[in-house]
Amino acid sequence: MEVLRPEMLSLLAIFLLSFSWQAFGSGSPSSSSSSSSGPFIGCLLSHSQPSHPISPAIYTPNNSSYSSVLQSYIRNLRFNTSTTHKPFLILTALHESHIQAAVLCAQKHNLQMKIRSGGHDYEGVSYVSEVEFFILDMFNLRSISIDAEKESAWVQAGATLGELYYRIAEKSKKHGFPAGVCPTVGVGGHFGGGGYGNMMRKYGLTVDNIVDARLVDVNGRILDRKSMGEDLFWAIRGGGAASFGVVVSYKIKLVRIPETVTVFRVVKTLEQNATDIVHTWMNVADKLDNNLFIRLIMDVANGTDGKNTGRATFNAMFLGDSETLVSVMSKSFPELGVKKSDCNETTWLQSVLFWTNFPLGTADDVLLSRIPQTLTYLKRKSDYLKNPISKEGLEIIWKRLIELKAVILTFNPYGGRMSEIPADATPFPHRAGNLAKIQYAANWNATGKESTDYYINLTRLLYKYMTPFVSKNPREAFFNYKDLDLGITHNGKNSYWEGRIYGVKYFKGNFKRLVKIKTKVDPGNFFRNEQSIPPLP
């Protein structure tokens, strides 16, 4: 069979793009897109391997599947509007060589590349840009290889957490992995930013249990831990891997779990002494048995008198049976009044479903679904709690929550293993000295800029009200709870100084090392986004 010469491939690419662009309103790809995408596609095709052709992975707006491919992994409706700037091309990589081609050709044609695995970036940074861009979509690269005997697994970046958990449980009922409880979250972003779950007090974060990786670097080389070196391997475990390369897969260390775990959900309102109970939680949550994780959610509910009241929800997962859990609670946190009848003994896999609000007994294979349970407009922010909030402080917070109505506060307790791991062991710095991480959450279904501005402002108000109670100098934030309110970089001559503003909040002292590594491995700042790690000027 005759191999097409590069000039023939370029002509073919331009021919493919000669069809008219579909209308996308004011959010359509820029007018320069069609002129730049022709040579770019020609470059991609010229790098295509006969055994792994790249053409089936290329989607442009004149392709009938373009919109569905783009929208399939948009998890925040704020970034799925007619005015949202669209990519001029989506490359749904089917093989590692497609990633290599994307990296090399994007640099040759000076194009912005966004990397998306599951699309759960809270600010849409993995699939939205104000400049001309294309998406490298990783969802097809989802293979998972479990070695229960060696207690390890290789998982590709496009796999979801639900798929990973299901495949682990297929091979072993005595192993799990300490990652998040949202099954549709993609492995790539979750691992690369320091993802956590309800076993973090026992086993730490995802990044504390990664032992190897395969990465495509700025030169298009495929590197593993040995060939990339310990500095780069350190950076991609919690420093935002998309600033340093494209992680194709991670090798993880599986953790041991009992065949029976116990969960409970206990709710208390202000009329049921919620303030005192929450105050007690703040004094004990980070000191409880390491097998026990109790998340606290503070929000607003309808009271018995028809008026709004404060509500505290305590969601727990315990690596053990209900009898042991009730004993631990009676000794360490009797104020919550947990009884055996509040507890549900189940499997680790089922506990994930419980935490995601599926009824216990739901078929395990629902974890394989890539369709989110809910899809809304949303805004998130984060904080770190260093000391317990006084009862007087809690009363102020309840008052503010009731005033704002639509914002939820979630506290995830630290302590245990999280306090034992040094702050510089990975880029994720929030270790000893932190009582809990706080998430601010607003969800809404109303369309339009007015509604969006209203709900975003509510989260900003609550964040402002919480200032006296949280970390200071810097006011710390969690990188995986992406928040562009903290600052953005325009990736120009001031990128270091712009990046330092949010970088120190996310990474504290580790930001300096991340910048040093970035400068070494990607001095031209090809791997960039609105909150990427900048190189030194």
Secondary structure, DSSP 8 states (H G I E B T S, - for coil): -----HHHHHHHHHHHTTS-----GGGS--TTHHHHHHHHHHHHHHT-BTTB-SGGGEE-TTSTTHHHHHHHT---GGGSSTTS---SEEEE--SHHHHHHHHHHHHHTT-EEEEESS---TT-TTT--SSSEEEEE-TT---EEEETTTTEEEEETTSBHHHHHHHHHHH-SSEE----S-TT-BHHHHHHTT---TTHHHH--GGGGEEEEEEE-TTS-EE-HHHH-HHHHHHTTTS-GGGT-EEEEEEEE-EE--S-EEEEEEEEEGGGTHHHHHHHHHHHTTTS-TTEEEEEEEEEEE-TTSSEEEEEEEEEEESS-HHHHHHHHHHH-GGG---GGGEEEE-HHHHHHHHTT--TT--GGGGG--S-S---EEEEEEEEE-S---HHHHHHHHHHHHHH-SEEEEEEE--THHHHS-TTSSS----TT--EEEEEEEEE---SHHHHHHHHHHHHHHHHHTGGGS--SS----TTS--GGG----SSTTHHHHHHHHHHHHHTTHHHHHHHHHHHH-TT--S--TT------
